Amino acid sequence: MDKVKGLISESDYMEMSKDFTTDRDRLERVVTDGGKQLAEIEEKIAAGDNRRELIEQYTNLEHLTREIVEMLIDYISVGKRIPGTRDVPIEIHWNF
C-alpha cells in the first residue's frame, strides 16, 4: 500500500490518513483519561490506608476522651421518640 507507487488512490490515502488521525486522537484521550482514573484510585488507596491507621490506633482503648470522639465521629442524628415507647432512634455517622 504505497501512494507514491500508485498502489492506492489519492482519495483512499486521504480517507486512511483521516481514520488514522481520528484513531490517534481517540487513543490519546483514552490514555489521558486512564491516567486520571489511575491517579484517583491511588488517592483513594492512600486515603484508605490513613483510615486503617486511624482505626488500628483506636481499637483497644482503655478510656474514651473527647478528642478521640471528635476524631472518630462526624455527627450524631437523634430522631423523635417513637409514640407509645421510650425508644428514640439514634444514628452515628463515623469519619471512616
N, C-alpha and C positions, 0 to 999 in steps of 0.2 A: 504494500500500500504506500506508494510514493507519488506525491503530487507532481514532483519535478519530472519523473519518468512518464507521467501521463497514465498511471495505473488507476487513479481516481480522478473524478471531475472536480472542478473548482467548487461547485455547489456542495458536493459530498464533503470535500475538505472543510468548507466553511461550517457546515452543519456538525461535523465531528468536532471541530475546534470549539464551537459553541457549547456542545454537550460536555466536552472535557472541562471547559471553564466553569460551567454550571456545577458539575460534579465536584470540582476542586473547591469552589466556594462553599458548597453544602458540607463537604467533609471538613473544611476549616472551621465552620460553625459547630459541627459535631464535636470536634476536638476541643474547641473553646468551652462549649457547654459541659463537656465531660470534665475538664479541668476545674470548672466552677463547682460542679457537683462533688468532685473529689475533695476540694477544699472545705465544703460544707460538712461532708462526712467526717473529715479529720477534726474539724471544730467540735462536732457532736461527740466524737470519741474522747477528745480531751476534756469536754465538759462532763462526760460520764465518769472519767477517771477521777475528777475532782469530787463528784458526788460520792463515789465509792470511798475515797479517803475520808470524807466527812462522816459517812455512816460508820466506817470502821473506828473512827476516833471516838464516837459516842455510843458504841454498842454496849459496853459494860460499865455503866455509870453507877457510882455509889450515891451521889447526891445530884439533884436536879437544880440548876441555878437559873436565874432569869436570863443570863447571857446565852446559855445553852438552848433554852426555849425559844429565844428570839432568832437563833441561828437555824433551828430545825423547823419551826412553824411559820408559814406565810401568813395565814389568818384563820380565824375560827368563826363559823357561822352558827348562831343559835336561833332555832326556829321557834314557832309558837307552840305552847303546851297543847297536847292532844286532848280534846274535850273528854271528860269522864275519867281521865287518868292523871297521873302525876308525871308522865313521860314528856320530856322536851327533846326534840331532835337536835343533835349537835353534829356538825361536820368540821373536821380538822383538815386543813389544806396544807400539806407539807411543802417544804422548799426543795424537795428532791423527787 
